Amino acid sequence: MVRIAVDLNRCQGYAQCAFLAPEVFAMHGEEALLYTPQVDEEQREKLERAVAACPVQAILVDTVDVPAEAVSGAR
């Protein structure tokens, strides 16, 4: 899993992230950014492009280690 945080005070609503990773980011109106705070690894490439394209560097990404029992259901 990949955890995402957006500094909404820094975000200026340029929407580059929404264009590059629409499964993760979306604009609500002219200025409000909506985003999914955790996404699967499959989204990482689009997510990295969105992070790099943010002109104010408002997007932070962190990898989350998911315990094996959470993935497999094992205990």
N, CA, C and O atoms as a CHARMM CRD file, in Angstrom:
* protein
*
  300
    1    1 MET  N      0.83600  -1.18900   0.00000 PROA 1      0.00000
    2    1 MET  CA     0.00000   0.00000   0.00000 PROA 1      0.00000
    3    1 MET  C      0.88100   1.25300   0.00000 PROA 1      0.00000
    4    1 MET  O      1.99700   1.26100   0.51800 PROA 1      0.00000
    5    2 VAL  N      0.34700   2.27500  -0.58300 PROA 2      0.00000
    6    2 VAL  CA     1.02100   3.56800  -0.63100 PROA 2      0.00000
    7    2 VAL  C      0.11200   4.57600   0.06400 PROA 2      0.00000
    8    2 VAL  O     -1.06700   4.69500  -0.26800 PROA 2      0.00000
    9    3 ARG  N      0.66600   5.29000   1.01800 PROA 3      0.00000
   10    3 ARG  CA    -0.09400   6.30200   1.75400 PROA 3      0.00000
   11    3 ARG  C      0.22400   7.67600   1.15800 PROA 3      0.00000
   12    3 ARG  O      1.37800   8.00000   0.88200 PROA 3      0.00000
   13    4 ILE  N     -0.83000   8.47000   0.97000 PROA 4      0.00000
   14    4 ILE  CA    -0.69500   9.78200   0.35800 PROA 4      0.00000
   15    4 ILE  C     -1.18200  10.84200   1.33500 PROA 4      0.00000
   16    4 ILE  O     -2.19300  10.66000   2.01500 PROA 4      0.00000
   17    5 ALA  N     -0.46000  11.93900   1.39700 PROA 5      0.00000
   18    5 ALA  CA    -0.90300  13.10600   2.15900 PROA 5      0.00000
   19    5 ALA  C     -0.69400  14.32500   1.27900 PROA 5      0.00000
   20    5 ALA  O      0.34200  14.46800   0.62800 PROA 5      0.00000
   21    6 VAL  N     -1.67700  15.18900   1.26800 PROA 6      0.00000
   22    6 VAL  CA    -1.57000  16.42800   0.49600 PROA 6      0.00000
   23    6 VAL  C     -1.67300  17.59200   1.46800 PROA 6      0.00000
   24    6 VAL  O     -2.61100  17.67300   2.26100 PROA 6      0.00000
   25    7 ASP  N     -0.70800  18.48200   1.39900 PROA 7      0.00000
   26    7 ASP  CA    -0.75600  19.69800   2.20000 PROA 7      0.00000
   27    7 ASP  C     -1.72800  20.64500   1.51400 PROA 7      0.00000
   28    7 ASP  O     -1.36400  21.35900   0.57900 PROA 7      0.00000
   29    8 LEU  N     -2.97200  20.64100   1.99100 PROA 8      0.00000
   30    8 LEU  CA    -4.02000  21.43100   1.34700 PROA 8      0.00000
   31    8 LEU  C     -3.82500  22.92900   1.53300 PROA 8      0.00000
   32    8 LEU  O     -4.42600  23.72000   0.80600 PROA 8      0.00000
   33    9 ASN  N     -3.00400  23.33000   2.48400 PROA 9      0.00000
   34    9 ASN  CA    -2.65800  24.75200   2.61900 PROA 9      0.00000
   35    9 ASN  C     -1.68900  25.18100   1.52800 PROA 9      0.00000
   36    9 ASN  O     -1.69800  26.33100   1.09100 PROA 9      0.00000
   37   10 ARG  N     -0.86100  24.25400   1.09700 PROA 10     0.00000
   38   10 ARG  CA     0.12000  24.53900   0.05300 PROA 10     0.00000
   39   10 ARG  C     -0.47800  24.37200  -1.35300 PROA 10     0.00000
   40   10 ARG  O     -0.10200  25.09000  -2.27900 PROA 10     0.00000
   41   11 CYS  N     -1.40700  23.42300  -1.50400 PROA 11     0.00000
   42   11 CYS  CA    -2.02300  23.12300  -2.80400 PROA 11     0.00000
   43   11 CYS  C     -2.68400  24.38100  -3.37100 PROA 11     0.00000
   44   11 CYS  O     -3.43100  25.06800  -2.67400 PROA 11     0.00000
   45   12 GLN  N     -2.40400  24.66900  -4.62700 PROA 12     0.00000
   46   12 GLN  CA    -2.96000  25.84900  -5.29000 PROA 12     0.00000
   47   12 GLN  C     -4.02300  25.48600  -6.32800 PROA 12     0.00000
   48   12 GLN  O     -4.53000  26.36400  -7.02600 PROA 12     0.00000
   49   13 GLY  N     -4.36400  24.19900  -6.43500 PROA 13     0.00000
   50   13 GLY  CA    -5.41400  23.77000  -7.35100 PROA 13     0.00000
   51   13 GLY  C     -5.01300  23.75900  -8.81500 PROA 13     0.00000
   52   13 GLY  O     -5.86400  23.93800  -9.68600 PROA 13     0.00000
   53   14 TYR  N     -3.73400  23.55200  -9.10300 PROA 14     0.00000
   54   14 TYR  CA    -3.28700  23.48200 -10.49800 PROA 14     0.00000
   55   14 TYR  C     -3.83500  22.24100 -11.20700 PROA 14     0.00000
   56   14 TYR  O     -3.94100  22.22700 -12.43300 PROA 14     0.00000
   57   15 ALA  N     -4.18300  21.20200 -10.44600 PROA 15     0.00000
   58   15 ALA  CA    -4.82900  19.97600 -10.93600 PROA 15     0.00000
   59   15 ALA  C     -3.94400  19.08400 -11.79900 PROA 15     0.00000
   60   15 ALA  O     -4.45300  18.20300 -12.49200 PROA 15     0.00000
   61   16 GLN  N     -2.64900  19.29100 -11.77100 PROA 16     0.00000
   62   16 GLN  CA    -1.76700  18.40500 -12.52800 PROA 16     0.00000
   63   16 GLN  C     -1.89400  16.95700 -12.03800 PROA 16     0.00000
   64   16 GLN  O     -1.85000  16.01700 -12.83200 PROA 16     0.00000
   65   17 CYS  N     -2.05100  16.79500 -10.73600 PROA 17     0.00000
   66   17 CYS  CA    -2.19400  15.45600 -10.16600 PROA 17     0.00000
   67   17 CYS  C     -3.46800  14.78200 -10.67000 PROA 17     0.00000
   68   17 CYS  O     -3.46200  13.58400 -10.95500 PROA 17     0.00000
   69   18 ALA  N     -4.54900  15.53500 -10.78200 PROA 18     0.00000
   70   18 ALA  CA    -5.82300  14.97900 -11.24300 PROA 18     0.00000
   71   18 ALA  C     -5.74200  14.54300 -12.70700 PROA 18     0.00000
   72   18 ALA  O     -6.39600  13.57900 -13.10400 PROA 18     0.00000
   73   19 PHE  N     -4.95300  15.24000 -13.50100 PROA 19     0.00000
   74   19 PHE  CA    -4.77500  14.85600 -14.90300 PROA 19     0.00000
   75   19 PHE  C     -3.92800  13.59400 -15.02000 PROA 19     0.00000
   76   19 PHE  O     -4.20300  12.73900 -15.86100 PROA 19     0.00000
   77   20 LEU  N     -2.90500  13.47200 -14.18300 PROA 20     0.00000
   78   20 LEU  CA    -1.96000  12.36600 -14.30100 PROA 20     0.00000
   79   20 LEU  C     -2.36500  11.11300 -13.53200 PROA 20     0.00000
   80   20 LEU  O     -1.95700  10.01100 -13.89800 PROA 20     0.00000
   81   21 ALA  N     -3.15000  11.26000 -12.48600 PROA 21     0.00000
   82   21 ALA  CA    -3.59600  10.10600 -11.69000 PROA 21     0.00000
   83   21 ALA  C     -5.06700  10.29900 -11.29400 PROA 21     0.00000
   84   21 ALA  O     -5.37300  10.49300 -10.11700 PROA 21     0.00000
   85   22 PRO  N     -5.96900  10.24700 -12.27300 PROA 22     0.00000
   86   22 PRO  CA    -7.37900  10.51800 -11.98400 PROA 22     0.00000
   87   22 PRO  C     -8.04500   9.47500 -11.08600 PROA 22     0.00000
   88   22 PRO  O     -9.10900   9.73400 -10.52200 PROA 22     0.00000
   89   23 GLU  N     -7.43100   8.30400 -10.95000 PROA 23     0.00000
   90   23 GLU  CA    -7.96400   7.28300 -10.05200 PROA 23     0.00000
   91   23 GLU  C     -7.71100   7.64300  -8.59100 PROA 23     0.00000
   92   23 GLU  O     -8.36000   7.11100  -7.69000 PROA 23     0.00000
   93   24 VAL  N     -6.76400   8.55000  -8.36600 PROA 24     0.00000
   94   24 VAL  CA    -6.35300   8.92200  -7.01300 PROA 24     0.00000
   95   24 VAL  C     -6.80100  10.34400  -6.65500 PROA 24     0.00000
   96   24 VAL  O     -7.26000  10.58800  -5.53900 PROA 24     0.00000
   97   25 PHE  N     -6.66800  11.27200  -7.59300 PROA 25     0.00000
   98   25 PHE  CA    -6.94800  12.68300  -7.33800 PROA 25     0.00000
   99   25 PHE  C     -8.10300  13.18400  -8.20200 PROA 25     0.00000
  100   25 PHE  O     -8.27300  12.75000  -9.34200 PROA 25     0.00000
  101   26 ALA  N     -8.88800  14.09700  -7.64900 PROA 26     0.00000
  102   26 ALA  CA    -9.96800  14.71800  -8.42000 PROA 26     0.00000
  103   26 ALA  C    -10.19500  16.12400  -7.87700 PROA 26     0.00000
  104   26 ALA  O    -10.07300  16.37700  -6.67800 PROA 26     0.00000
  105   27 MET  N    -10.52400  17.01200  -8.77500 PROA 27     0.00000
  106   27 MET  CA   -10.86300  18.37500  -8.36600 PROA 27     0.00000
  107   27 MET  C    -12.35700  18.44300  -8.11200 PROA 27     0.00000
  108   27 MET  O    -13.16000  17.92100  -8.88600 PROA 27     0.00000
  109   28 HSD  N    -12.71500  19.08800  -7.02500 PROA 28     0.00000
  110   28 HSD  CA   -14.11400  19.32200  -6.67800 PROA 28     0.00000
  111   28 HSD  C    -14.32800  20.82500  -6.78200 PROA 28     0.00000
  112   28 HSD  O    -13.92300  21.58600  -5.90300 PROA 28     0.00000
  113   29 GLY  N    -14.96500  21.23600  -7.86000 PROA 29     0.00000
  114   29 GLY  CA   -15.09500  22.66400  -8.10900 PROA 29     0.00000
  115   29 GLY  C    -13.79500  23.21900  -8.66900 PROA 29     0.00000
  116   29 GLY  O    -13.01200  22.49500  -9.28400 PROA 29     0.00000
  117   30 GLU  N    -13.58100  24.48000  -8.45600 PROA 30     0.00000
  118   30 GLU  CA   -12.39800  25.15000  -8.99900 PROA 30     0.00000
  119   30 GLU  C    -11.13600  24.93700  -8.17200 PROA 30     0.00000
  120   30 GLU  O    -10.03600  24.91500  -8.72500 PROA 30     0.00000
  121   31 GLU  N    -11.27500  24.78000  -6.85600 PROA 31     0.00000
  122   31 GLU  CA   -10.09200  24.79500  -6.00900 PROA 31     0.00000
  123   31 GLU  C     -9.94200  23.61200  -5.06500 PROA 31     0.00000
  124   31 GLU  O     -8.83200  23.36000  -4.59600 PROA 31     0.00000
  125   32 ALA  N    -10.99500  22.88200  -4.76800 PROA 32     0.00000
  126   32 ALA  CA   -10.92200  21.82400  -3.75700 PROA 32     0.00000
  127   32 ALA  C    -10.41100  20.51400  -4.35700 PROA 32     0.00000
  128   32 ALA  O    -10.95000  20.02100  -5.34800 PROA 32     0.00000
  129   33 LEU  N     -9.38000  19.96700  -3.75300 PROA 33     0.00000
  130   33 LEU  CA    -8.80300  18.70500  -4.19700 PROA 33     0.00000
  131   33 LEU  C     -9.32500  17.57600  -3.32100 PROA 33     0.00000
  132   33 LEU  O     -9.29300  17.66300  -2.09300 PROA 33     0.00000
  133   34 LEU  N     -9.80400  16.52200  -3.96100 PROA 34     0.00000
  134   34 LEU  CA   -10.18800  15.29700  -3.27200 PROA 34     0.00000
  135   34 LEU  C     -9.17100  14.24100  -3.66500 PROA 34     0.00000
  136   34 LEU  O     -8.71000  14.21400  -4.80600 PROA 34     0.00000
  137   35 TYR  N     -8.81700  13.36500  -2.72300 PROA 35     0.00000
  138   35 TYR  CA    -7.86000  12.31700  -3.04600 PROA 35     0.00000
  139   35 TYR  C     -8.08200  11.10000  -2.16900 PROA 35     0.00000
  140   35 TYR  O     -8.65300  11.19200  -1.08200 PROA 35     0.00000
  141   36 THR  N     -7.62400   9.96400  -2.65600 PROA 36     0.00000
  142   36 THR  CA    -7.69200   8.71100  -1.92200 PROA 36     0.00000
  143   36 THR  C     -6.41600   8.61500  -1.09200 PROA 36     0.00000
  144   36 THR  O     -5.32700   8.62600  -1.66500 PROA 36     0.00000
  145   37 PRO  N     -6.50600   8.52300   0.24500 PROA 37     0.00000
  146   37 PRO  CA    -5.30300   8.56400   1.07300 PROA 37     0.00000
  147   37 PRO  C     -4.43400   7.30600   1.02300 PROA 37     0.00000
  148   37 PRO  O     -3.25600   7.36300   1.37500 PROA 37     0.00000
  149   38 GLN  N     -4.99300   6.17700   0.59200 PROA 38     0.00000
  150   38 GLN  CA    -4.18200   4.96000   0.44100 PROA 38     0.00000
  151   38 GLN  C     -4.55100   4.28000  -0.86000 PROA 38     0.00000
  152   38 GLN  O     -5.72800   4.07900  -1.15900 PROA 38     0.00000
  153   39 VAL  N     -3.53900   3.92900  -1.62900 PROA 39     0.00000
  154   39 VAL  CA    -3.76200   3.24900  -2.90300 PROA 39     0.00000
  155   39 VAL  C     -2.83800   2.04400  -3.00500 PROA 39     0.00000
  156   39 VAL  O     -1.85800   1.93500  -2.26800 PROA 39     0.00000
  157   40 ASP  N     -3.15700   1.14700  -3.91900 PROA 40     0.00000
  158   40 ASP  CA    -2.34200  -0.04400  -4.14100 PROA 40     0.00000
  159   40 ASP  C     -1.07200   0.30200  -4.90500 PROA 40     0.00000
  160   40 ASP  O     -0.98600   1.34800  -5.54900 PROA 40     0.00000
  161   41 GLU  N     -0.09700  -0.58300  -4.82800 PROA 41     0.00000
  162   41 GLU  CA     1.18700  -0.41100  -5.51500 PROA 41     0.00000
  163   41 GLU  C      1.00500  -0.23000  -7.01900 PROA 41     0.00000
  164   41 GLU  O      1.83400   0.41400  -7.66200 PROA 41     0.00000
  165   42 GLU  N     -0.06100  -0.78300  -7.59100 PROA 42     0.00000
  166   42 GLU  CA    -0.28000  -0.69000  -9.03800 PROA 42     0.00000
  167   42 GLU  C     -0.41200   0.76700  -9.49500 PROA 42     0.00000
  168   42 GLU  O     -0.16900   1.07800 -10.66100 PROA 42     0.00000
  169   43 GLN  N     -0.78800   1.63700  -8.59600 PROA 43     0.00000
  170   43 GLN  CA    -0.95700   3.05500  -8.91700 PROA 43     0.00000
  171   43 GLN  C      0.33200   3.85500  -8.77400 PROA 43     0.00000
  172   43 GLN  O      0.35500   5.04700  -9.08100 PROA 43     0.00000
  173   44 ARG  N      1.40100   3.21800  -8.31100 PROA 44     0.00000
  174   44 ARG  CA     2.62300   3.94100  -7.96500 PROA 44     0.00000
  175   44 ARG  C      3.20400   4.75500  -9.12700 PROA 44     0.00000
  176   44 ARG  O      3.60800   5.90000  -8.92200 PROA 44     0.00000
  177   45 GLU  N      3.25300   4.20500 -10.31500 PROA 45     0.00000
  178   45 GLU  CA     3.87200   4.93300 -11.43100 PROA 45     0.00000
  179   45 GLU  C      3.10600   6.22300 -11.74200 PROA 45     0.00000
  180   45 GLU  O      3.71400   7.28200 -11.89400 PROA 45     0.00000
  181   46 LYS  N      1.78600   6.13800 -11.83700 PROA 46     0.00000
  182   46 LYS  CA     0.98700   7.34200 -12.08300 PROA 46     0.00000
  183   46 LYS  C      1.11300   8.31500 -10.91800 PROA 46     0.00000
  184   46 LYS  O      1.17800   9.52800 -11.11400 PROA 46     0.00000
  185   47 LEU  N      1.14800   7.77400  -9.70800 PROA 47     0.00000
  186   47 LEU  CA     1.26300   8.60400  -8.51900 PROA 47     0.00000
  187   47 LEU  C      2.58600   9.36600  -8.50900 PROA 47     0.00000
  188   47 LEU  O      2.61300  10.55600  -8.19500 PROA 47     0.00000
  189   48 GLU  N      3.67300   8.69300  -8.84900 PROA 48     0.00000
  190   48 GLU  CA     4.97800   9.35200  -8.88500 PROA 48     0.00000
  191   48 GLU  C      5.01100  10.46600  -9.92500 PROA 48     0.00000
  192   48 GLU  O      5.62700  11.50700  -9.69700 PROA 48     0.00000
  193   49 ARG  N      4.35700  10.25500 -11.05900 PROA 49     0.00000
  194   49 ARG  CA     4.28400  11.30900 -12.07600 PROA 49     0.00000
  195   49 ARG  C      3.50100  12.50800 -11.54800 PROA 49     0.00000
  196   49 ARG  O      3.87900  13.65900 -11.77100 PROA 49     0.00000
  197   50 ALA  N      2.40700  12.22200 -10.84600 PROA 50     0.00000
  198   50 ALA  CA     1.58200  13.30100 -10.28200 PROA 50     0.00000
  199   50 ALA  C      2.36200  14.09200  -9.24300 PROA 50     0.00000
  200   50 ALA  O      2.28200  15.31900  -9.20400 PROA 50     0.00000
  201   51 VAL  N      3.11300  13.39400  -8.40200 PROA 51     0.00000
  202   51 VAL  CA     3.92600  14.06200  -7.37100 PROA 51     0.00000
  203   51 VAL  C      4.97300  14.95800  -8.03900 PROA 51     0.00000
  204   51 VAL  O      5.16800  16.10100  -7.62700 PROA 51     0.00000
  205   52 ALA  N      5.63500  14.44400  -9.05600 PROA 52     0.00000
  206   52 ALA  CA     6.67100  15.21500  -9.74600 PROA 52     0.00000
  207   52 ALA  C      6.09500  16.42900 -10.47600 PROA 52     0.00000
  208   52 ALA  O      6.77500  17.44400 -10.62700 PROA 52     0.00000
  209   53 ALA  N      4.85100  16.32700 -10.92500 PROA 53     0.00000
  210   53 ALA  CA     4.23800  17.41000 -11.68900 PROA 53     0.00000
  211   53 ALA  C      3.65900  18.51900 -10.82100 PROA 53     0.00000
  212   53 ALA  O      3.34100  19.59400 -11.32900 PROA 53     0.00000
  213   54 CYS  N      3.51700  18.27800  -9.52700 PROA 54     0.00000
  214   54 CYS  CA     2.93000  19.29100  -8.64500 PROA 54     0.00000
  215   54 CYS  C      3.88300  20.48900  -8.54400 PROA 54     0.00000
  216   54 CYS  O      4.99000  20.35000  -8.02200 PROA 54     0.00000
  217   55 PRO  N      3.47100  21.65200  -9.03200 PROA 55     0.00000
  218   55 PRO  CA     4.38100  22.80200  -9.05000 PROA 55     0.00000
  219   55 PRO  C      4.71600  23.35500  -7.66300 PROA 55     0.00000
  220   55 PRO  O      5.70000  24.07800  -7.51100 PROA 55     0.00000
  221   56 VAL  N      3.91300  23.02600  -6.65600 PROA 56     0.00000
  222   56 VAL  CA     4.18800  23.52500  -5.30600 PROA 56     0.00000
  223   56 VAL  C      4.60600  22.41100  -4.34800 PROA 56     0.00000
  224   56 VAL  O      4.73000  22.63700  -3.14500 PROA 56     0.00000
  225   57 GLN  N      4.82400  21.20300  -4.88600 PROA 57     0.00000
  226   57 GLN  CA     5.29000  20.05300  -4.09300 PROA 57     0.00000
  227   57 GLN  C      4.40900  19.82100  -2.85700 PROA 57     0.00000
  228   57 GLN  O      4.91500  19.69100  -1.74200 PROA 57     0.00000
  229   58 ALA  N      3.08600  19.77100  -3.06800 PROA 58     0.00000
  230   58 ALA  CA     2.13800  19.61700  -1.97100 PROA 58     0.00000
  231   58 ALA  C      1.81100  18.16300  -1.64700 PROA 58     0.00000
  232   58 ALA  O      1.14400  17.89000  -0.64900 PROA 58     0.00000
  233   59 ILE  N      2.27500  17.21900  -2.48200 PROA 59     0.00000
  234   59 ILE  CA     1.90500  15.81200  -2.31000 PROA 59     0.00000
  235   59 ILE  C      3.06100  15.04000  -1.68000 PROA 59     0.00000
  236   59 ILE  O      4.19400  15.09500  -2.15800 PROA 59     0.00000
  237   60 LEU  N      2.76000  14.32500  -0.60600 PROA 60     0.00000
  238   60 LEU  CA     3.73700  13.47400   0.06500 PROA 60     0.00000
  239   60 LEU  C      3.29600  12.03000  -0.07900 PROA 60     0.00000
  240   60 LEU  O      2.10900  11.72600   0.03900 PROA 60     0.00000
  241   61 VAL  N      4.25100  11.13100  -0.33300 PROA 61     0.00000
  242   61 VAL  CA     3.95300   9.71800  -0.53800 PROA 61     0.00000
  243   61 VAL  C      4.83600   8.89500   0.38400 PROA 61     0.00000
  244   61 VAL  O      6.02400   9.17300   0.54500 PROA 61     0.00000
  245   62 ASP  N      4.22700   7.86700   0.99200 PROA 62     0.00000
  246   62 ASP  CA     4.95400   6.97600   1.88500 PROA 62     0.00000
  247   62 ASP  C      4.46500   5.55600   1.64000 PROA 62     0.00000
  248   62 ASP  O      3.26500   5.33400   1.47900 PROA 62     0.00000
  249   63 THR  N      5.37700   4.59700   1.61000 PROA 63     0.00000
  250   63 THR  CA     5.00100   3.20100   1.45800 PROA 63     0.00000
  251   63 THR  C      4.61900   2.64400   2.81400 PROA 63     0.00000
  252   63 THR  O      5.30600   2.87100   3.81000 PROA 63     0.00000
  253   64 VAL  N      3.50800   1.90900   2.84400 PROA 64     0.00000
  254   64 VAL  CA     3.01300   1.30800   4.07800 PROA 64     0.00000
  255   64 VAL  C      3.26900  -0.18800   4.00700 PROA 64     0.00000
  256   64 VAL  O      2.85600  -0.84700   3.05200 PROA 64     0.00000
  257   65 ASP  N      3.94500  -0.72400   5.00900 PROA 65     0.00000
  258   65 ASP  CA     4.14900  -2.16000   5.08200 PROA 65     0.00000
  259   65 ASP  C      2.89100  -2.79300   5.64200 PROA 65     0.00000
  260   65 ASP  O      2.48900  -2.51100   6.77000 PROA 65     0.00000
  261   66 VAL  N      2.27600  -3.64800   4.84800 PROA 66     0.00000
  262   66 VAL  CA     1.06700  -4.33800   5.27600 PROA 66     0.00000
  263   66 VAL  C      1.48100  -5.69600   5.83700 PROA 66     0.00000
  264   66 VAL  O      2.16800  -6.45600   5.15400 PROA 66     0.00000
  265   67 PRO  N      1.07700  -6.01500   7.07300 PROA 67     0.00000
  266   67 PRO  CA     1.42800  -7.32300   7.64600 PROA 67     0.00000
  267   67 PRO  C      0.92700  -8.45800   6.76700 PROA 67     0.00000
  268   67 PRO  O     -0.13800  -8.35700   6.15700 PROA 67     0.00000
  269   68 ALA  N      1.70300  -9.54500   6.70400 PROA 68     0.00000
  270   68 ALA  CA     1.36700 -10.68300   5.85900 PROA 68     0.00000
  271   68 ALA  C     -0.01000 -11.24000   6.18300 PROA 68     0.00000
  272   68 ALA  O     -0.74000 -11.65300   5.28100 PROA 68     0.00000
  273   69 GLU  N     -0.37500 -11.25700   7.46500 PROA 69     0.00000
  274   69 GLU  CA    -1.69300 -11.80500   7.81500 PROA 69     0.00000
  275   69 GLU  C     -2.82900 -10.93200   7.30300 PROA 69     0.00000
  276   69 GLU  O     -3.93100 -11.43400   7.08300 PROA 69     0.00000
  277   70 ALA  N     -2.59100  -9.64700   7.10700 PROA 70     0.00000
  278   70 ALA  CA    -3.62000  -8.77100   6.56100 PROA 70     0.00000
  279   70 ALA  C     -3.82800  -9.05000   5.08300 PROA 70     0.00000
  280   70 ALA  O     -4.94000  -8.92200   4.57300 PROA 70     0.00000
  281   71 VAL  N     -2.75400  -9.43400   4.39200 PROA 71     0.00000
  282   71 VAL  CA    -2.82800  -9.71500   2.96100 PROA 71     0.00000
  283   71 VAL  C     -3.42700 -11.08900   2.72800 PROA 71     0.00000
  284   71 VAL  O     -4.32300 -11.24000   1.89700 PROA 71     0.00000
  285   72 SER  N     -2.94700 -12.09500   3.45100 PROA 72     0.00000
  286   72 SER  CA    -3.36900 -13.47000   3.20700 PROA 72     0.00000
  287   72 SER  C     -4.54100 -13.90800   4.05900 PROA 72     0.00000
  288   72 SER  O     -5.16900 -14.92800   3.77600 PROA 72     0.00000
  289   73 GLY  N     -4.84400 -13.14800   5.10100 PROA 73     0.00000
  290   73 GLY  CA    -5.91700 -13.54400   5.99800 PROA 73     0.00000
  291   73 GLY  C     -5.43800 -14.55500   7.04200 PROA 73     0.00000
  292   73 GLY  O     -6.24000 -15.02500   7.85000 PROA 73     0.00000
  293   74 ALA  N     -4.14800 -14.89800   7.04000 PROA 74     0.00000
  294   74 ALA  CA    -3.58200 -15.87000   7.97900 PROA 74     0.00000
  295   74 ALA  C     -3.39300 -15.23100   9.35200 PROA 74     0.00000
  296   74 ALA  O     -3.23200 -14.01800   9.48700 PROA 74     0.00000
  297   75 ARG  N     -3.42100 -16.10300  10.37300 PROA 75     0.00000
  298   75 ARG  CA    -3.18400 -15.60500  11.73400 PROA 75     0.00000
  299   75 ARG  C     -2.15300 -16.42100  12.42200 PROA 75     0.00000
  300   75 ARG  O     -1.82100 -16.15100  13.57700 PROA 75     0.00000
